[in-house]
Amino acid sequence: MSLYILEGLKPWVVQRVTAVYIALFLTYSLFCGLSVDVVSFEHWRSWLFHPFNSIAFGLFIVAVLFHAWVGMRDVILDYVHNIMLRMFVLALVVGVLVGCGLWVMRILLFSMVG
């Protein structure tokens, strides 16, 4: 078996594992949201900054970013044939995903402090 064949297995597994985690977290969040008597910002904030939920939400953001990276990478590798353009588009996607991750971290850190 060549290494080229194994190269596609790792992204496939990452895509499936992140999809399962995203679905489980969204189901958990929906259940928690529907089981609340009073909907308010204070309640939502206290729910989000509970240690378990903060860790779960952080993992959710990481899962969404990895899921998006694998999906976009596969589409770009399939449809962008020019090597220079492919590298540029991949770098652009990485920049956007890293920027989105940093933006979410900044919002969460400022929300915890303020």
Backbone as CSV, one residue per row, in Angstrom:
resi,resn,N_x,N_y,N_z,CA_x,CA_y,CA_z,C_x,C_y,C_z
1,MET,0.851,-1.166,0.000,0.000,0.000,0.000,0.901,1.235,0.000
2,SER,0.611,2.162,-0.862,1.454,3.348,-0.952,1.024,4.388,0.069
3,LEU,1.914,5.333,0.343,1.600,6.406,1.280,0.560,7.355,0.716
4,TYR,0.454,7.456,-0.611,-0.514,8.355,-1.235,-1.945,7.924,-0.916
5,ILE,-2.168,6.631,-0.806,-3.500,6.124,-0.480,-3.852,6.478,0.969
6,LEU,-2.884,6.370,1.881,-3.133,6.688,3.279,-3.303,8.178,3.519
7,GLU,-2.867,8.996,2.582,-2.947,10.444,2.741,-4.399,10.919,2.824
8,GLY,-5.299,10.271,2.142,-6.696,10.682,2.153,-7.477,10.180,3.356
9,LEU,-6.960,9.193,4.076,-7.674,8.635,5.211,-7.711,9.601,6.388
10,LYS,-6.607,10.272,6.654,-6.551,11.177,7.805,-7.542,12.336,7.669
11,PRO,-7.579,13.052,6.542,-8.600,14.104,6.409,-10.022,13.558,6.453
12,TRP,-10.234,12.374,5.927,-11.567,11.768,5.955,-12.000,11.519,7.399
13,VAL,-11.094,10.992,8.218,-11.401,10.727,9.622,-11.641,12.040,10.365
14,VAL,-10.809,13.056,10.109,-10.992,14.363,10.749,-12.354,14.934,10.387
15,GLN,-12.732,14.831,9.133,-14.029,15.355,8.678,-15.179,14.653,9.399
16,ARG,-15.108,13.342,9.542,-16.194,12.590,10.171,-16.255,12.830,11.669
17,VAL,-15.096,12.842,12.331,-15.070,13.054,13.779,-15.571,14.454,14.126
18,THR,-15.128,15.460,13.378,-15.596,16.820,13.655,-17.089,16.954,13.365
19,ALA,-17.578,16.289,12.335,-19.017,16.348,12.034,-19.835,15.747,13.165
20,VAL,-19.377,14.640,13.724,-20.090,14.015,14.840,-20.071,14.933,16.059
21,TYR,-18.910,15.534,16.359,-18.836,16.426,17.518,-19.715,17.661,17.320
22,ILE,-19.712,18.230,16.127,-20.554,19.395,15.841,-22.023,19.038,16.054
23,ALA,-22.444,17.892,15.556,-23.841,17.472,15.716,-24.184,17.232,17.183
24,LEU,-23.287,16.598,17.932,-23.545,16.353,19.349,-23.610,17.654,20.141
25,PHE,-22.696,18.583,19.872,-22.701,19.848,20.606,-23.946,20.668,20.280
26,LEU,-24.336,20.705,19.017,-25.539,21.449,18.662,-26.783,20.830,19.282
27,THR,-26.840,19.511,19.346,-27.961,18.840,20.005,-27.987,19.168,21.495
28,TYR,-26.838,19.115,22.139,-26.730,19.456,23.562,-27.137,20.914,23.800
29,SER,-26.656,21.821,22.969,-26.995,23.242,23.116,-28.480,23.479,22.912
30,LEU,-29.057,22.830,21.919,-30.487,22.970,21.668,-31.302,22.432,22.849
31,PHE,-30.902,21.292,23.371,-31.587,20.721,24.534,-31.507,21.665,25.726
32,CYS,-30.318,22.214,25.987,-30.148,23.149,27.107,-30.960,24.416,26.882
33,GLY,-30.997,24.899,25.648,-31.747,26.111,25.349,-33.239,25.920,25.467
34,LEU,-33.733,24.764,25.087,-35.177,24.511,25.160,-35.654,24.147,26.556
35,SER,-34.744,23.727,27.425,-35.141,23.335,28.781,-35.069,24.491,29.780
36,VAL,-34.787,25.691,29.309,-34.677,26.856,30.182,-36.053,27.496,30.349
37,ASP,-36.365,27.902,31.580,-37.638,28.566,31.838,-37.635,30.006,31.353
38,VAL,-36.588,30.737,31.700,-36.485,32.147,31.341,-35.288,32.329,30.420
39,VAL,-35.523,32.953,29.277,-34.434,33.214,28.334,-33.941,34.638,28.570
40,SER,-32.679,34.747,28.961,-32.091,36.066,29.185,-30.601,36.007,28.875
41,PHE,-30.035,37.167,28.694,-28.608,37.243,28.406,-27.800,36.723,29.583
42,GLU,-28.197,37.042,30.803,-27.467,36.606,31.993,-27.455,35.077,32.100
43,HIS,-28.602,34.482,31.801,-28.682,33.014,31.856,-27.786,32.399,30.781
44,TRP,-27.843,32.936,29.578,-27.011,32.424,28.488,-25.538,32.580,28.825
45,ARG,-25.164,33.740,29.392,-23.765,33.987,29.724,-23.290,33.042,30.818
46,SER,-24.111,32.830,31.838,-23.720,31.905,32.907,-23.615,30.476,32.381
47,TRP,-24.490,30.111,31.421,-24.400,28.780,30.814,-23.106,28.638,30.017
48,LEU,-22.786,29.655,29.226,-21.603,29.581,28.362,-20.318,29.561,29.163
49,PHE,-20.262,30.299,30.273,-19.017,30.383,31.027,-18.932,29.374,32.164
50,HIS,-19.847,28.413,32.194,-19.667,27.254,33.075,-18.469,26.491,32.531
51,PRO,-17.564,25.994,33.393,-16.330,25.358,32.892,-16.556,24.261,31.854
52,PHE,-17.530,23.387,32.077,-17.782,22.318,31.110,-18.221,22.887,29.759
53,ASN,-19.133,23.856,29.796,-19.650,24.423,28.554,-18.599,25.267,27.836
54,SER,-17.740,25.938,28.586,-16.669,26.709,27.951,-15.712,25.805,27.188
55,ILE,-15.357,24.697,27.806,-14.464,23.747,27.137,-15.161,23.127,25.929
56,ALA,-16.427,22.760,26.107,-17.179,22.161,24.997,-17.329,23.157,23.849
57,PHE,-17.578,24.426,24.162,-17.716,25.441,23.122,-16.385,25.689,22.421
58,GLY,-15.295,25.715,23.183,-13.970,25.859,22.570,-13.660,24.720,21.616
59,LEU,-13.978,23.500,22.033,-13.785,22.341,21.154,-14.704,22.412,19.941
60,PHE,-15.906,22.967,20.124,-16.833,23.142,19.010,-16.237,24.088,17.966
61,ILE,-15.668,25.195,18.404,-15.052,26.148,17.474,-13.886,25.490,16.739
62,VAL,-13.051,24.763,17.462,-11.922,24.064,16.822,-12.439,23.039,15.820
63,ALA,-13.499,22.316,16.178,-14.063,21.308,15.271,-14.620,21.962,14.011
64,VAL,-15.310,23.089,14.169,-15.859,23.787,12.998,-14.731,24.267,12.090
65,LEU,-13.658,24.806,12.672,-12.538,25.291,11.860,-11.843,24.145,11.119
66,PHE,-11.600,23.035,11.807,-10.978,21.885,11.132,-11.903,21.301,10.065
67,HIS,-13.186,21.230,10.366,-14.152,20.704,9.407,-14.182,21.582,8.157
68,ALA,-14.190,22.881,8.362,-14.188,23.803,7.225,-12.885,23.693,6.441
69,TRP,-11.751,23.545,7.133,-10.466,23.451,6.440,-10.423,22.204,5.551
70,VAL,-10.821,21.067,6.081,-10.759,19.833,5.287,-11.694,19.930,4.086
71,GLY,-12.885,20.443,4.290,-13.829,20.572,3.185,-13.342,21.535,2.110
72,MET,-12.882,22.701,2.525,-12.397,23.689,1.552,-11.131,23.197,0.849
73,ARG,-10.251,22.536,1.598,-9.017,22.019,1.000,-9.343,21.003,-0.086
74,ASP,-10.296,20.121,0.176,-10.661,19.116,-0.819,-11.269,19.753,-2.068
75,VAL,-12.126,20.746,-1.874,-12.731,21.422,-3.026,-11.668,22.148,-3.837
76,ILE,-10.763,22.837,-3.166,-9.709,23.579,-3.877,-8.782,22.618,-4.611
77,LEU,-8.391,21.526,-3.960,-7.512,20.562,-4.628,-8.186,19.924,-5.834
78,ASP,-9.504,19.763,-5.787,-10.216,19.145,-6.904,-10.425,20.102,-8.075
79,TYR,-10.669,21.383,-7.792,-11.120,22.286,-8.853,-10.143,23.383,-9.251
80,VAL,-9.117,23.652,-8.465,-8.129,24.664,-8.844,-6.888,23.915,-9.318
81,HIS,-6.631,23.988,-10.621,-5.559,23.179,-11.206,-4.231,23.911,-11.307
82,ASN,-4.240,25.209,-11.416,-3.007,25.993,-11.467,-2.360,25.969,-10.078
83,ILE,-1.094,25.516,-10.022,-0.424,25.327,-8.734,-0.276,26.641,-7.968
84,MET,0.111,27.702,-8.640,0.289,28.984,-7.951,-1.047,29.520,-7.428
85,LEU,-2.076,29.426,-8.237,-3.386,29.878,-7.801,-3.903,29.004,-6.658
86,ARG,-3.633,27.710,-6.729,-4.044,26.782,-5.677,-3.383,27.144,-4.352
87,MET,-2.086,27.424,-4.386,-1.369,27.802,-3.165,-1.902,29.122,-2.599
88,PHE,-2.200,30.067,-3.488,-2.737,31.346,-3.051,-4.103,31.168,-2.393
89,VAL,-4.975,30.396,-3.007,-6.322,30.193,-2.465,-6.257,29.415,-1.152
90,LEU,-5.386,28.408,-1.066,-5.230,27.669,0.186,-4.717,28.577,1.301
91,ALA,-3.745,29.434,0.983,-3.233,30.383,1.977,-4.321,31.363,2.404
92,LEU,-5.140,31.788,1.455,-6.242,32.691,1.776,-7.248,32.021,2.707
93,VAL,-7.574,30.773,2.438,-8.510,30.038,3.290,-7.925,29.852,4.690
94,VAL,-6.651,29.511,4.782,-6.004,29.364,6.090,-6.049,30.685,6.841
95,GLY,-5.746,31.777,6.146,-5.779,33.092,6.792,-7.156,33.440,7.316
96,VAL,-8.177,33.166,6.531,-9.548,33.462,6.960,-9.934,32.584,8.155
97,LEU,-9.612,31.302,8.118,-9.969,30.411,9.225,-9.216,30.758,10.506
98,VAL,-7.940,31.070,10.392,-7.178,31.475,11.573,-7.720,32.791,12.115
99,GLY,-8.038,33.714,11.223,-8.619,34.987,11.650,-9.944,34.795,12.366
100,CYS,-10.783,33.910,11.856,-12.068,33.628,12.507,-11.850,33.001,13.885
101,GLY,-10.905,32.089,13.992,-10.611,31.469,15.285,-10.099,32.482,16.295
102,LEU,-9.203,33.363,15.871,-8.696,34.398,16.768,-9.783,35.378,17.165
103,TRP,-10.670,35.702,16.224,-11.770,36.618,16.505,-12.695,36.039,17.576
104,VAL,-13.025,34.744,17.472,-13.886,34.104,18.463,-13.187,34.057,19.816
105,MET,-11.886,33.744,19.836,-11.156,33.714,21.097,-11.127,35.096,21.742
106,ARG,-10.944,36.143,20.946,-10.914,37.505,21.471,-12.264,37.872,22.081
107,ILE,-13.331,37.535,21.384,-14.671,37.847,21.904,-14.919,37.090,23.204
108,LEU,-14.553,35.817,23.261,-14.773,35.054,24.487,-13.940,35.581,25.647
109,LEU,-12.688,35.941,25.375,-11.840,36.450,26.455,-12.335,37.796,26.959
110,PHE,-12.745,38.687,26.083,-13.254,39.984,26.515,-14.593,39.843,27.207
111,SER,-15.387,38.881,26.823,-16.689,38.666,27.465,-16.514,38.120,28.881
112,MET,-15.478,37.298,29.084,-15.231,36.755,30.410,-14.749,37.851,31.366
113,VAL,-13.928,38.753,30.856,-13.365,39.806,31.694,-14.416,40.867,31.994
114,GLY,-15.143,41.295,30.946,-16.064,42.429,31.113,-17.419,42.083,31.414
